[in-house]
């Protein structure tokens, strides 16, 4: 299985390319750049670099994997548009995972020795007092911390991500127990690459925004059309 994977959903840009050998082990070339802007300008050069380092050509790929959201409107759009364009040019099928599922995959590995039966809830600050939250194998939701607490509080939890603190506090206020960890966690394409082999090709590939963009048109001007 040969995979190219990338993520631009939140503050970082990451890319990974490589192969899974007959022994099940992955050999990946990876890049991770933590930034708050410039995703569109950085992504394609980073893809080119990991493809070169991996020794793969696009004709060698079995999957192009991307995080489809949730995240910033621009970040999600950049990643999905790039995956669509590369798939169209190469004929390689695309697969997608939520940004939160990729974060959860990493958190379960990092915290494996200390989970002690607790589940991992990923919570990312979505602005306006809201969080994006996901408990595998469920779907991501947009909710206030109190709403997330009401939904997940009955479970023994570890909450990770930039929204972990408010959600853990809300769970405690609701009578539950949750520990907030890994507040700086972000999606990483190396985890998405490993997940890609088990993902079903997405046709058509669609962005997962969860809410409209936080922009308004200027007087006499219209907003550019969002990806369908």
N, CA and C atoms as a LAMMPS dump frame, in Angstrom:
ITEM: TIMESTEP
0
ITEM: NUMBER OF ATOMS
684
ITEM: BOX BOUNDS ff ff ff
-5.0000000000000000e+02 5.0000000000000000e+02
-5.0000000000000000e+02 5.0000000000000000e+02
-5.0000000000000000e+02 5.0000000000000000e+02
ITEM: ATOMS id mol type element x y z
1 1 1 N 0.839 -1.194 0
2 1 2 C 0 0 0
3 1 3 C 0.877 1.248 0
4 2 1 N 0.753 2.062 -1.029
5 2 2 C 1.494 3.319 -1.148
6 2 3 C 0.535 4.485 -0.965
7 3 1 N 0.889 5.423 -0.092
8 3 2 C -0.045 6.472 0.319
9 3 3 C 0.636 7.835 0.322
10 4 1 N -0.112 8.847 -0.121
11 4 2 C 0.213 10.249 0.124
12 4 3 C -0.879 10.794 1.025
13 5 1 N -0.508 11.45 2.109
14 5 2 C -1.487 12.007 3.048
15 5 3 C -1.095 13.431 3.398
16 6 1 N -2.108 14.274 3.636
17 6 2 C -1.815 15.644 4.062
18 6 3 C -2.976 16.227 4.852
19 7 1 N -2.63 17.226 5.676
20 7 2 C -3.61 17.914 6.529
21 7 3 C -3.319 19.404 6.544
22 8 1 N -4.391 20.201 6.401
23 8 2 C -4.288 21.664 6.512
24 8 3 C -5.444 22.23 7.334
25 9 1 N -6.134 21.399 8.107
26 9 2 C -7.395 21.813 8.723
27 9 3 C -7.249 22.863 9.823
28 10 1 N -6.202 22.781 10.627
29 10 2 C -6.082 23.675 11.779
30 10 3 C -4.85 24.565 11.618
31 11 1 N -4.039 24.713 12.649
32 11 2 C -2.93 25.648 12.58
33 11 3 C -1.722 25.143 11.831
34 12 1 N -1.56 23.831 11.711
35 12 2 C -0.363 23.255 11.095
36 12 3 C -0.647 22.765 9.683
37 13 1 N 0.436 22.585 8.941
38 13 2 C 0.393 21.895 7.651
39 13 3 C 1.304 20.68 7.779
40 14 1 N 0.801 19.511 7.405
41 14 2 C 1.636 18.312 7.476
42 14 3 C 1.404 17.442 6.252
43 15 1 N 2.46 16.747 5.843
44 15 2 C 2.392 15.847 4.698
45 15 3 C 3.156 14.571 5.026
46 16 1 N 2.752 13.483 4.39
47 16 2 C 3.435 12.199 4.572
48 16 3 C 3.263 11.37 3.31
49 17 1 N 4.299 10.679 2.921
50 17 2 C 4.229 9.784 1.767
51 17 3 C 5.097 8.571 2.048
52 18 1 N 4.593 7.406 1.637
53 18 2 C 5.378 6.202 1.855
54 18 3 C 4.578 4.954 1.618
55 19 1 N 5.09 3.865 2.13
56 19 2 C 4.505 2.557 1.829
57 19 3 C 4.443 1.681 3.08
58 20 1 N 3.468 0.773 3.062
59 20 2 C 3.392 -0.264 4.089
60 20 3 C 3.961 -1.548 3.514
61 21 1 N 4.95 -2.098 4.177
62 21 2 C 5.608 -3.288 3.674
63 21 3 C 4.834 -4.558 3.972
64 22 1 N 5.287 -5.694 3.444
65 22 2 C 4.627 -6.979 3.686
66 22 3 C 4.532 -7.335 5.163
67 23 1 N 5.452 -6.787 5.967
68 23 2 C 5.434 -7.061 7.403
69 23 3 C 4.483 -6.149 8.164
70 24 1 N 3.774 -5.268 7.432
71 24 2 C 2.827 -4.361 8.068
72 24 3 C 3.433 -3.079 8.588
73 25 1 N 4.75 -2.943 8.492
74 25 2 C 5.425 -1.744 8.975
75 25 3 C 5.412 -0.654 7.904
76 26 1 N 5.264 0.594 8.369
77 26 2 C 5.225 1.735 7.456
78 26 3 C 6.591 2.391 7.362
79 27 1 N 6.952 2.778 6.155
80 27 2 C 8.125 3.607 5.895
81 27 3 C 7.619 4.914 5.296
82 28 1 N 7.705 5.991 6.063
83 28 2 C 7.099 7.258 5.663
84 28 3 C 8.114 8.391 5.674
85 29 1 N 8.025 9.243 4.663
86 29 2 C 8.695 10.542 4.678
87 29 3 C 7.658 11.553 5.147
88 30 1 N 7.993 12.355 6.143
89 30 2 C 6.998 13.239 6.749
90 30 3 C 7.539 14.656 6.914
91 31 1 N 6.612 15.613 6.9
92 31 2 C 6.901 17.007 7.223
93 31 3 C 5.766 17.54 8.078
94 32 1 N 6.1 18.377 9.048
95 32 2 C 5.094 19.001 9.911
96 32 3 C 5.531 20.433 10.152
97 33 1 N 4.694 21.391 9.765
98 33 2 C 5.012 22.81 9.905
99 33 3 C 3.883 23.475 10.677
100 34 1 N 4.171 23.879 11.906
101 34 2 C 3.154 24.529 12.733
102 34 3 C 3.106 26.013 12.381
103 35 1 N 2.007 26.445 11.81
104 35 2 C 1.851 27.828 11.378
105 35 3 C 0.388 28.227 11.502
106 36 1 N 0.089 29.512 11.361
107 36 2 C -1.292 29.975 11.462
108 36 3 C -1.8 30.507 10.132
109 37 1 N -0.935 30.648 9.143
110 37 2 C -1.366 31.111 7.828
111 37 3 C -0.388 30.596 6.787
112 38 1 N -0.735 30.8 5.514
113 38 2 C 0.136 30.351 4.441
114 38 3 C -0.018 28.895 4.078
115 39 1 N -1.15 28.286 4.443
116 39 2 C -1.357 26.867 4.15
117 39 3 C -1.321 26.589 2.645
118 40 1 N -1.998 27.425 1.871
119 40 2 C -2.079 27.186 0.431
120 40 3 C -0.709 27.26 -0.224
121 41 1 N 0.12 28.201 0.231
122 41 2 C 1.447 28.364 -0.353
123 41 3 C 2.402 27.243 0.062
124 42 1 N 2.192 26.681 1.23
125 42 2 C 3.116 25.675 1.762
126 42 3 C 2.797 24.259 1.314
127 43 1 N 1.528 23.966 1.069
128 43 2 C 1.117 22.575 0.912
129 43 3 C 1.791 21.881 -0.265
130 44 1 N 1.7 22.442 -1.466
131 44 2 C 2.22 21.732 -2.635
132 44 3 C 3.738 21.523 -2.572
133 45 1 N 4.537 22.52 -2.145
134 45 2 C 5.969 22.23 -1.981
135 45 3 C 6.242 21.127 -0.959
136 46 1 N 5.457 21.084 0.113
137 46 2 C 5.648 20.039 1.12
138 46 3 C 5.251 18.672 0.575
139 47 1 N 4.204 18.628 -0.253
140 47 2 C 3.836 17.372 -0.91
141 47 3 C 4.962 16.92 -1.831
142 48 1 N 5.488 17.848 -2.618
143 48 2 C 6.577 17.506 -3.524
144 48 3 C 7.791 16.963 -2.794
145 49 1 N 8.098 17.545 -1.636
146 49 2 C 9.281 17.102 -0.895
147 49 3 C 9.114 15.692 -0.342
148 50 1 N 7.951 15.391 0.257
149 50 2 C 7.799 14.039 0.819
150 50 3 C 7.685 12.989 -0.282
151 51 1 N 7.101 13.352 -1.414
152 51 2 C 7.057 12.403 -2.527
153 51 3 C 8.473 12.099 -3.013
154 52 1 N 9.301 13.126 -3.131
155 52 2 C 10.682 12.917 -3.564
156 52 3 C 11.452 12.08 -2.553
157 53 1 N 11.313 12.398 -1.282
158 53 2 C 12.04 11.666 -0.245
159 53 3 C 11.585 10.211 -0.137
160 54 1 N 10.309 9.96 -0.427
161 54 2 C 9.783 8.59 -0.335
162 54 3 C 10.177 7.737 -1.532
163 55 1 N 10.592 8.393 -2.628
164 55 2 C 10.923 7.655 -3.841
165 55 3 C 9.713 7.226 -4.643
166 56 1 N 8.535 7.75 -4.29
167 56 2 C 7.303 7.379 -4.979
168 56 3 C 6.963 8.383 -6.074
169 57 1 N 6.344 7.874 -7.136
170 57 2 C 5.711 8.711 -8.145
171 57 3 C 4.206 8.654 -7.914
172 58 1 N 3.488 9.616 -8.469
173 58 2 C 2.036 9.599 -8.29
174 58 3 C 1.427 8.344 -8.903
175 59 1 N 2.032 7.821 -9.947
176 59 2 C 1.525 6.59 -10.558
177 59 3 C 1.718 5.375 -9.653
178 60 1 N 2.553 5.514 -8.621
179 60 2 C 2.77 4.415 -7.671
180 60 3 C 1.729 4.388 -6.556
181 61 1 N 0.989 5.471 -6.378
182 61 2 C 0.111 5.611 -5.216
183 61 3 C -1.137 4.745 -5.33
184 62 1 N -1.566 4.22 -4.187
185 62 2 C -2.843 3.513 -4.082
186 62 3 C -3.919 4.375 -3.442
187 63 1 N -3.511 5.375 -2.676
188 63 2 C -4.441 6.251 -1.968
189 63 3 C -3.85 7.657 -1.865
190 64 1 N -4.726 8.654 -2.001
191 64 2 C -4.432 10.022 -1.583
192 64 3 C -5.368 10.309 -0.426
193 65 1 N -4.808 10.592 0.742
194 65 2 C -5.614 10.762 1.957
195 65 3 C -5.549 12.205 2.424
196 66 1 N -6.691 12.726 2.872
197 66 2 C -6.773 14.112 3.33
198 66 3 C -7.716 14.191 4.522
199 67 1 N -7.448 15.137 5.408
200 67 2 C -8.42 15.46 6.451
201 67 3 C -9.442 16.405 5.842
202 68 1 N -10.721 16.048 5.915
203 68 2 C -11.776 16.815 5.248
204 68 3 C -12.43 17.838 6.159
205 69 1 N -11.949 17.989 7.397
206 69 2 C -12.535 18.892 8.366
207 69 3 C -12.898 18.106 9.612
208 70 1 N -13.429 18.797 10.613
209 70 2 C -13.632 20.241 10.691
210 70 3 C -12.33 20.973 10.981
211 71 1 N -12.406 22.3 10.831
212 71 2 C -11.255 23.146 11.061
213 71 3 C -11.553 24.537 10.566
214 72 1 N -10.525 25.285 10.212
215 72 2 C -10.758 26.606 9.645
216 72 3 C -11.342 26.448 8.249
217 73 1 N -12.169 27.403 7.857
218 73 2 C -12.796 27.313 6.538
219 73 3 C -11.733 27.248 5.446
220 74 1 N -10.746 28.148 5.523
221 74 2 C -9.707 28.185 4.494
222 74 3 C -8.866 26.918 4.517
223 75 1 N -8.491 26.454 5.705
224 75 2 C -7.663 25.268 5.803
225 75 3 C -8.332 24.033 5.235
226 76 1 N -9.594 23.831 5.583
227 76 2 C -10.337 22.685 5.06
228 76 3 C -10.431 22.765 3.545
229 77 1 N -10.739 23.961 3.051
230 77 2 C -10.903 24.133 1.61
231 77 3 C -9.6 23.865 0.865
232 78 1 N -8.485 24.344 1.398
233 78 2 C -7.189 24.133 0.754
234 78 3 C -6.89 22.639 0.624
235 79 1 N -7.069 21.889 1.697
236 79 2 C -6.754 20.471 1.668
237 79 3 C -7.639 19.675 0.731
238 80 1 N -8.941 19.911 0.805
239 80 2 C -9.87 19.159 -0.037
240 80 3 C -9.662 19.501 -1.508
241 81 1 N -9.455 20.78 -1.818
242 81 2 C -9.224 21.173 -3.207
243 81 3 C -7.95 20.536 -3.755
244 82 1 N -6.903 20.486 -2.936
245 82 2 C -5.657 19.86 -3.377
246 82 3 C -5.851 18.372 -3.638
247 83 1 N -6.569 17.693 -2.748
248 83 2 C -6.811 16.261 -2.934
249 83 3 C -7.619 16.002 -4.195
250 84 1 N -8.632 16.827 -4.429
251 84 2 C -9.434 16.669 -5.647
252 84 3 C -8.578 16.866 -6.89
253 85 1 N -7.76 17.914 -6.881
254 85 2 C -6.935 18.191 -8.049
255 85 3 C -5.919 17.1 -8.321
256 86 1 N -5.251 16.623 -7.284
257 86 2 C -4.262 15.565 -7.456
258 86 3 C -4.916 14.265 -7.914
259 87 1 N -6.088 13.967 -7.373
260 87 2 C -6.793 12.746 -7.773
261 87 3 C -7.23 12.821 -9.23
262 88 1 N -7.701 13.995 -9.644
263 88 2 C -8.134 14.17 -11.033
264 88 3 C -6.956 14.01 -11.987
265 89 1 N -5.813 14.564 -11.611
266 89 2 C -4.643 14.509 -12.485
267 89 3 C -4.007 13.126 -12.536
268 90 1 N -4.075 12.393 -11.424
269 90 2 C -3.357 11.117 -11.333
270 90 3 C -4.24 9.891 -11.485
271 91 1 N -5.544 10.061 -11.263
272 91 2 C -6.443 8.916 -11.279
273 91 3 C -6.383 8.073 -10.023
274 92 1 N -5.701 8.561 -8.988
275 92 2 C -5.58 7.826 -7.725
276 92 3 C -6.805 8.106 -6.86
277 93 1 N -7.43 7.094 -6.251
278 93 2 C -8.602 7.334 -5.405
279 93 3 C -8.251 8.103 -4.142
280 94 1 N -9.209 8.894 -3.668
281 94 2 C -9.026 9.66 -2.437
282 94 3 C -9.764 8.997 -1.28
283 95 1 N -9.188 9.14 -0.097
284 95 2 C -9.854 8.739 1.14
285 95 3 C -9.763 9.914 2.102
286 96 1 N -10.711 9.998 3.014
287 96 2 C -10.749 11.131 3.94
288 96 3 C -11.083 10.658 5.339
289 97 1 N -10.556 11.388 6.307
290 97 2 C -10.897 11.196 7.715
291 97 3 C -11.111 12.564 8.321
292 98 1 N -11.857 12.628 9.405
293 98 2 C -12 13.906 10.089
294 98 3 C -10.68 14.264 10.768
295 99 1 N -10.438 15.56 10.894
296 99 2 C -9.232 16.013 11.59
297 99 3 C -9.203 15.494 13.024
298 100 1 N -10.377 15.396 13.648
299 100 2 C -10.445 14.947 15.038
300 100 3 C -10.15 13.453 15.155
301 101 1 N -10.567 12.676 14.154
302 101 2 C -10.257 11.242 14.174
303 101 3 C -8.752 11.011 14.103
304 102 1 N -8.064 11.822 13.315
305 102 2 C -6.609 11.7 13.202
306 102 3 C -5.946 12.073 14.526
307 103 1 N -6.441 13.121 15.171
308 103 2 C -5.92 13.502 16.485
309 103 3 C -6.172 12.405 17.511
310 104 1 N -7.355 11.809 17.462
311 104 2 C -7.674 10.729 18.389
312 104 3 C -6.765 9.526 18.208
313 105 1 N -6.436 9.224 16.955
314 105 2 C -5.521 8.118 16.664
315 105 3 C -4.178 8.342 17.342
316 106 1 N -3.649 9.56 17.235
317 106 2 C -2.365 9.873 17.861
318 106 3 C -2.474 9.833 19.389
319 107 1 N -3.554 10.415 19.921
320 107 2 C -3.702 10.48 21.378
321 107 3 C -3.772 9.089 21.993
322 108 1 N -4.473 8.17 21.349
323 108 2 C -4.579 6.816 21.897
324 108 3 C -3.23 6.114 21.903
325 109 1 N -2.376 6.431 20.944
326 109 2 C -1.032 5.859 20.949
327 109 3 C -0.175 6.468 22.054
328 110 1 N -0.201 7.794 22.152
329 110 2 C 0.636 8.491 23.129
330 110 3 C 0.234 8.138 24.556
331 111 1 N -1.082 8.004 24.782
332 111 2 C -1.602 7.818 26.138
333 111 3 C -1.944 6.367 26.462
334 112 1 N -1.573 5.447 25.601
335 112 2 C -2.002 4.051 25.75
336 112 3 C -1.724 3.49 27.135
337 113 1 N -0.581 3.816 27.698
338 113 2 C -0.195 3.233 28.986
339 113 3 C -0.957 3.821 30.16
340 114 1 N -1.605 4.971 29.961
341 114 2 C -2.258 5.646 31.089
342 114 3 C -3.77 5.771 30.948
343 115 1 N -4.351 5.234 29.877
344 115 2 C -5.796 5.391 29.683
345 115 3 C -6.6 4.597 30.71
346 116 1 N -6.145 3.412 31.05
347 116 2 C -6.804 2.594 32.085
348 116 3 C -8.305 2.457 31.842
349 117 1 N -8.67 2.139 30.607
350 117 2 C -10.072 1.927 30.284
351 117 3 C -10.84 3.165 29.893
352 118 1 N -10.226 4.321 30.021
353 118 2 C -10.91 5.558 29.649
354 118 3 C -10.896 5.75 28.134
355 119 1 N -11.938 6.402 27.616
356 119 2 C -12.005 6.707 26.202
357 119 3 C -11.424 8.094 25.938
358 120 1 N -11.015 8.318 24.689
359 120 2 C -10.416 9.594 24.301
360 120 3 C -11.447 10.441 23.569
361 121 1 N -11.76 11.586 24.146
362 121 2 C -12.63 12.576 23.511
363 121 3 C -11.743 13.691 22.978
364 122 1 N -11.839 13.97 21.693
365 122 2 C -11.079 15.064 21.089
366 122 3 C -11.956 16.305 21.076
367 123 1 N -11.425 17.413 21.577
368 123 2 C -12.159 18.68 21.609
369 123 3 C -11.24 19.793 21.123
370 124 1 N -11.665 20.487 20.081
371 124 2 C -10.863 21.553 19.477
372 124 3 C -11.627 22.862 19.57
373 125 1 N -10.948 23.902 20.007
374 125 2 C -11.553 25.23 20.103
375 125 3 C -12.037 25.667 18.729
376 126 1 N -13.349 25.92 18.608
377 126 2 C -13.941 26.336 17.341
378 126 3 C -14.287 27.817 17.323
379 127 1 N -13.928 28.547 18.401
380 127 2 C -14.263 29.963 18.474
381 127 3 C -15.709 30.176 18.884
382 128 1 N -16.027 31.428 19.267
383 128 2 C -17.388 31.782 19.672
384 128 3 C -17.878 30.937 20.846
385 129 1 N -16.965 30.47 21.692
386 129 2 C -17.35 29.674 22.841
387 129 3 C -17.774 28.259 22.516
388 130 1 N -17.433 27.778 21.329
389 130 2 C -17.826 26.444 20.885
390 130 3 C -16.59 25.569 20.698
391 131 1 N -16.836 24.264 20.616
392 131 2 C -15.766 23.313 20.321
393 131 3 C -16.24 22.334 19.257
394 132 1 N -15.292 21.827 18.496
395 132 2 C -15.53 20.636 17.692
396 132 3 C -15.17 19.448 18.575
397 133 1 N -16.056 18.468 18.649
398 133 2 C -15.811 17.326 19.534
399 133 3 C -16.106 16.021 18.809
400 134 1 N -15.299 15.007 19.102
401 134 2 C -15.519 13.69 18.502
402 134 3 C -15.028 12.605 19.442
403 135 1 N -15.863 11.6 19.62
404 135 2 C -15.515 10.401 20.377
405 135 3 C -15.596 9.222 19.419
406 136 1 N -14.465 8.619 19.08
407 136 2 C -14.444 7.51 18.129
408 136 3 C -15.303 6.359 18.647
409 137 1 N -16.053 5.702 17.739
410 137 2 C -16.057 5.852 16.291
411 137 3 C -17.172 6.766 15.786
412 138 1 N -17.566 7.763 16.553
413 138 2 C -18.65 8.646 16.157
414 138 3 C -18.211 9.726 15.197
415 139 1 N -19.151 10.61 14.858
416 139 2 C -18.891 11.718 13.953
417 139 3 C -18.602 12.983 14.752
418 140 1 N -17.853 13.931 14.177
419 140 2 C -17.59 15.19 14.879
420 140 3 C -18.84 16.044 14.982
421 141 1 N -18.935 16.809 16.074
422 141 2 C -20.069 17.704 16.292
423 141 3 C -19.535 19.073 16.685
424 142 1 N -20.351 20.099 16.456
425 142 2 C -20.073 21.453 16.924
426 142 3 C -20.972 21.712 18.113
427 143 1 N -20.399 22.043 19.265
428 143 2 C -21.197 22.176 20.484
429 143 3 C -20.512 23.12 21.455
430 144 1 N -21.31 23.687 22.357
431 144 2 C -20.741 24.398 23.5
432 144 3 C -20.138 23.364 24.449
433 145 1 N -19.14 23.74 25.25
434 145 2 C -18.558 22.772 26.188
435 145 3 C -19.604 22.095 27.068
436 146 1 N -20.618 22.857 27.497
437 146 2 C -21.669 22.28 28.345
438 146 3 C -22.485 21.243 27.582
439 147 1 N -22.72 21.494 26.294
440 147 2 C -23.448 20.519 25.481
441 147 3 C -22.617 19.256 25.282
442 148 1 N -21.327 19.437 25.047
443 148 2 C -20.448 18.276 24.91
444 148 3 C -20.407 17.479 26.205
445 149 1 N -20.382 18.191 27.338
446 149 2 C -20.368 17.517 28.634
447 149 3 C -21.631 16.696 28.837
448 150 1 N -22.776 17.273 28.495
449 150 2 C -24.038 16.557 28.662
450 150 3 C -24.084 15.303 27.797
451 151 1 N -23.433 15.372 26.651
452 151 2 C -23.46 14.249 25.72
453 151 3 C -22.507 13.133 26.132
454 152 1 N -21.341 13.511 26.671
455 152 2 C -20.291 12.519 26.904
456 152 3 C -19.971 12.255 28.376
457 153 1 N -20.522 13.053 29.302
458 153 2 C -20.139 12.976 30.714
459 153 3 C -20.307 11.596 31.351
460 154 1 N -21.298 10.778 30.961
461 154 2 C -21.429 9.474 31.631
462 154 3 C -20.236 8.549 31.424
463 155 1 N -19.367 8.854 30.464
464 155 2 C -18.255 7.972 30.14
465 155 3 C -16.979 8.403 30.866
466 156 1 N -16.129 7.458 31.25
467 156 2 C -14.799 7.824 31.778
468 156 3 C -13.93 8.31 30.625
469 157 1 N -13.442 9.546 30.72
470 157 2 C -12.83 10.186 29.558
471 157 3 C -11.47 10.799 29.855
472 158 1 N -10.662 10.841 28.819
473 158 2 C -9.527 11.75 28.712
474 158 3 C -9.858 12.676 27.551
475 159 1 N -9.796 13.98 27.783
476 159 2 C -10.126 14.952 26.741
477 159 3 C -8.832 15.569 26.237
478 160 1 N -8.659 15.592 24.911
479 160 2 C -7.427 16.117 24.322
480 160 3 C -7.76 17.188 23.292
481 161 1 N -6.782 18.05 23.022
482 161 2 C -6.958 19.098 22.03
483 161 3 C -7.097 20.464 22.664
484 162 1 N -7.168 21.488 21.829
485 162 2 C -7.183 22.867 22.312
486 162 3 C -8.438 23.221 23.089
487 163 1 N -9.502 22.43 22.947
488 163 2 C -10.726 22.669 23.705
489 163 3 C -10.891 21.748 24.895
490 164 1 N -9.831 21.012 25.241
491 164 2 C -9.936 20.011 26.303
492 164 3 C -10.255 20.619 27.653
493 165 1 N -9.627 21.746 27.994
494 165 2 C -9.828 22.353 29.308
495 165 3 C -11.267 22.716 29.587
496 166 1 N -11.909 23.537 28.735
497 166 2 C -13.304 23.9 28.972
498 166 3 C -14.25 22.705 29.008
499 167 1 N -14.012 21.712 28.154
500 167 2 C -14.898 20.548 28.137
501 167 3 C -14.719 19.724 29.409
502 168 1 N -13.485 19.51 29.848
503 168 2 C -13.248 18.759 31.08
504 168 3 C -13.855 19.473 32.278
505 169 1 N -13.761 20.803 32.317
506 169 2 C -14.37 21.573 33.401
507 169 3 C -15.889 21.435 33.382
508 170 1 N -16.479 21.468 32.188
509 170 2 C -17.932 21.322 32.077
510 170 3 C -18.375 19.926 32.487
511 171 1 N -17.58 18.919 32.155
512 171 2 C -17.901 17.552 32.565
513 171 3 C -17.845 17.431 34.085
514 172 1 N -16.836 18.037 34.707
515 172 2 C -16.734 18.014 36.169
516 172 3 C -17.923 18.718 36.807
517 173 1 N -18.348 19.844 36.226
518 173 2 C -19.497 20.579 36.75
519 173 3 C -20.783 19.782 36.618
520 174 1 N -20.823 18.883 35.62
521 174 2 C -22.004 18.049 35.41
522 174 3 C -21.955 16.77 36.237
523 175 1 N -20.922 16.628 37.069
524 175 2 C -20.827 15.459 37.931
525 175 3 C -20.024 14.317 37.365
526 176 1 N -19.391 14.531 36.21
527 176 2 C -18.578 13.487 35.612
528 176 3 C -17.119 13.646 35.976
529 177 1 N -16.298 12.817 35.368
530 177 2 C -14.857 12.865 35.621
531 177 3 C -14.129 12.779 34.295
532 178 1 N -13.288 13.766 34.034
533 178 2 C -12.505 13.78 32.803
534 178 3 C -11.192 14.497 33.058
535 179 1 N -10.141 14.025 32.423
536 179 2 C -8.82 14.631 32.55
537 179 3 C -8.466 15.307 31.239
538 180 1 N -8.047 16.564 31.289
539 180 2 C -7.645 17.31 30.097
540 180 3 C -6.146 17.136 29.859
541 181 1 N -5.785 16.654 28.67
542 181 2 C -4.383 16.412 28.326
543 181 3 C -4.111 16.859 26.888
544 182 1 N -2.858 16.971 26.546
545 182 2 C -2.393 17.258 25.18
546 182 3 C -3.107 18.459 24.555
547 183 1 N -3.08 19.631 25.198
548 183 2 C -3.796 20.788 24.664
549 183 3 C -3.232 21.305 23.348
550 184 1 N -1.983 20.978 23.03
551 184 2 C -1.362 21.451 21.793
552 184 3 C -1.446 20.44 20.657
553 185 1 N -2.181 19.364 20.856
554 185 2 C -2.284 18.318 19.838
555 185 3 C -2.94 18.849 18.565
556 186 1 N -2.385 18.488 17.413
557 186 2 C -2.963 18.823 16.112
558 186 3 C -2.935 17.582 15.23
559 187 1 N -3.75 17.566 14.169
560 187 2 C -3.677 16.436 13.244
561 187 3 C -2.288 16.354 12.612
562 188 1 N -1.833 15.142 12.355
563 188 2 C -0.536 14.937 11.708
564 188 3 C -0.723 13.933 10.576
565 189 1 N -0.245 14.291 9.4
566 189 2 C -0.447 13.451 8.221
567 189 3 C 0.176 12.072 8.357
568 190 1 N 1.191 11.918 9.204
569 190 2 C 1.779 10.587 9.365
570 190 3 C 0.77 9.619 9.972
571 191 1 N -0.093 10.115 10.856
572 191 2 C -1.147 9.267 11.417
573 191 3 C -2.222 8.981 10.375
574 192 1 N -2.574 9.996 9.589
575 192 2 C -3.565 9.806 8.53
576 192 3 C -3.087 8.779 7.515
577 193 1 N -1.806 8.792 7.179
578 193 2 C -1.273 7.824 6.222
579 193 3 C -1.477 6.397 6.715
580 194 1 N -1.215 6.17 7.99
581 194 2 C -1.393 4.84 8.57
582 194 3 C -2.869 4.439 8.562
583 195 1 N -3.759 5.406 8.815
584 195 2 C -5.19 5.134 8.823
585 195 3 C -5.735 4.881 7.427
586 196 1 N -5.065 5.402 6.395
587 196 2 C -5.619 5.43 5.04
588 196 3 C -5.935 4.05 4.485
589 197 1 N -5.145 3.061 4.853
590 197 2 C -5.357 1.717 4.316
591 197 3 C -6.71 1.149 4.708
592 198 1 N -7.285 1.623 5.807
593 198 2 C -8.564 1.101 6.289
594 198 3 C -9.74 2.016 5.954
595 199 1 N -9.485 3.1 5.214
596 199 2 C -10.551 4.03 4.856
597 199 3 C -11.136 3.683 3.493
598 200 1 N -12.432 3.929 3.34
599 200 2 C -13.123 3.645 2.083
600 200 3 C -12.963 4.837 1.149
601 201 1 N -12.575 4.612 -0.12
602 201 2 C -12.431 5.735 -1.052
603 201 3 C -13.677 6.609 -1.094
604 202 1 N -13.45 7.925 -1.076
605 202 2 C -14.543 8.897 -1.004
606 202 3 C -14.878 9.398 -2.4
607 203 1 N -16.113 9.162 -2.827
608 203 2 C -16.557 9.645 -4.129
609 203 3 C -17.99 10.142 -4.008
610 204 1 N -18.237 11.442 -4.091
611 204 2 C -17.223 12.488 -4.229
612 204 3 C -16.64 12.879 -2.872
613 205 1 N -15.445 13.459 -2.905
614 205 2 C -14.8 13.967 -1.697
615 205 3 C -15.422 15.305 -1.331
616 206 1 N -15.926 15.415 -0.11
617 206 2 C -16.608 16.641 0.311
618 206 3 C -15.974 17.19 1.594
619 207 1 N -15.898 18.525 1.686
620 207 2 C -15.388 19.134 2.919
621 207 3 C -16.392 19.022 4.049
622 208 1 N -15.897 18.953 5.265
623 208 2 C -16.733 18.872 6.462
624 208 3 C -16.542 20.165 7.249
625 209 1 N -17.429 21.135 7.013
626 209 2 C -17.276 22.448 7.631
627 209 3 C -17.948 22.548 9.004
628 210 1 N -19.109 21.936 9.184
629 210 2 C -19.938 21.981 10.393
630 210 3 C -20.625 23.326 10.627
631 211 1 N -20.089 24.418 10.054
632 211 2 C -20.787 25.697 10.132
633 211 3 C -20.284 26.602 9.013
634 212 1 N -21.038 27.675 8.692
635 212 2 C -20.624 28.58 7.615
636 212 3 C -19.332 29.304 7.963
637 213 1 N -18.632 29.835 6.944
638 213 2 C -17.397 30.579 7.204
639 213 3 C -17.664 31.863 7.964
640 214 1 N -16.673 32.312 8.756
641 214 2 C -16.795 33.538 9.545
642 214 3 C -16.375 34.756 8.734
643 215 1 N -17.018 34.947 7.577
644 215 2 C -16.704 36.097 6.735
645 215 3 C -17.993 36.691 6.207
646 216 1 N -17.936 37.982 5.873
647 216 2 C -19.071 38.667 5.284
648 216 3 C -18.615 39.395 4.032
649 217 1 N -19.477 39.462 2.991
650 217 2 C -19.085 40.164 1.771
651 217 3 C -19.002 41.661 1.998
652 218 1 N -18.046 42.32 1.315
653 218 2 C -17.984 43.763 1.341
654 218 3 C -19.119 44.334 0.516
655 219 1 N -19.401 45.6 0.74
656 219 2 C -20.493 46.246 0.018
657 219 3 C -20.261 46.132 -1.479
658 220 1 N -21.283 45.669 -2.195
659 220 2 C -21.208 45.555 -3.641
660 220 3 C -20.424 44.365 -4.14
661 221 1 N -19.96 43.496 -3.218
662 221 2 C -19.188 42.328 -3.624
663 221 3 C -19.837 41.072 -3.071
664 222 1 N -19.565 39.947 -3.714
665 222 2 C -20.117 38.674 -3.258
666 222 3 C -18.985 37.772 -2.809
667 223 1 N -19.33 36.805 -1.984
668 223 2 C -18.349 35.833 -1.52
669 223 3 C -18.053 34.828 -2.62
670 224 1 N -16.82 34.34 -2.7
671 224 2 C -16.541 33.259 -3.637
672 224 3 C -17.312 32.019 -3.23
673 225 1 N -17.723 31.265 -4.213
674 225 2 C -18.505 30.063 -3.95
675 225 3 C -17.673 29.031 -3.21
676 226 1 N -18.248 28.458 -2.147
677 226 2 C -17.548 27.431 -1.375
678 226 3 C -17.532 26.121 -2.136
679 227 1 N -16.606 25.262 -1.782
680 227 2 C -16.594 23.927 -2.361
681 227 3 C -17.881 23.209 -2.011
682 228 1 N -18.522 22.534 -2.967
683 228 2 C -19.76 21.813 -2.649
684 228 3 C -19.47 20.587 -1.816
